[in-house]
Amino acid sequence: MVYESLLALAVLFLPFLLFELAVQGAHTPLTEHMRQCLAFLVMGAYFIHQWSREGQTLAMKTWRLQLVLPGHAHVPLRVAAYRYVLSWMWLLPALVAAYAFELQHWTALGAIGIGILAWSSTALFTGNGQFLHDKLVGTQIVQLPAPAKKSKKVAA
């Protein structure tokens, strides 16, 4: 999750640079909402593209994980988009609570942490260790086998 977050920052860098140049760094309620929408859309484009193309993000490749939809060669674009929207349930309840109760700084981060723990605990109840959003969409995260090690040839 941390590695994926670092990659997300790299994906967001150029769109946010262009956005900040366009709005000249303004901090109005409108531009703040536009930043949030931009982050949601850019990250959505990244994840949906990666999941539907080869079932893996760069971080997933590192950990040899792949998103699959049983019975399909690739995850369909529609399914990847649905999974992306549902995956926001990791954060959405906490973000709504933080906004509704005007939680600030550490309290808001605490609410987000509790939300992440609560959503990750859904893997305990789905029967196969998959998160709830995967169960709802029908996708699965699978562990790929380790690549075969190349044998070293002894020089004569």
Residue pairs with C-beta under 8 A, 6 or more apart in sequence:
3 59
3 62
4 57
4 59
4 60
7 57
7 58
7 59
8 43
8 46
11 42
11 43
11 46
12 39
12 42
12 43
15 38
15 42
16 35
16 38
16 39
19 34
19 35
19 38
23 31
23 34
40 88
43 84
44 81
44 84
44 85
46 57
47 57
47 80
47 84
47 87
48 77
48 80
48 81
48 84
50 56
50 57
50 58
50 60
51 57
51 67
51 75
51 80
51 83
51 84
52 74
52 75
52 76
52 77
52 79
52 80
53 74
54 66
54 74
55 66
55 67
55 68
55 74
55 75
56 65
56 66
56 67
60 66
60 67
64 143
64 144
64 145
64 146
65 141
65 142
65 143
65 144
66 141
66 142
66 144
67 75
67 80
67 83
67 139
67 140
67 141
68 75
68 139
68 140
68 141
68 142
69 75
69 76
69 79
69 137
69 138
69 139
69 140
70 138
70 140
75 83
75 139
79 137
79 138
79 139
82 137
83 133
83 134
83 137
83 139
86 132
86 133
86 136
86 137
87 133
89 119
89 132
89 133
90 115
90 116
90 119
90 120
91 112
91 115
91 116
92 115
93 115
93 118
94 108
94 111
94 112
94 113
94 114
94 115
94 116
95 112
97 103
97 111
97 115
98 107
98 108
98 111
98 112
103 111
119 131
119 132
120 131
122 131
122 132
122 135
123 129
123 130
123 131
123 132
126 132
126 134
126 135
128 140
130 139
130 140
130 141
131 141
134 140
134 141
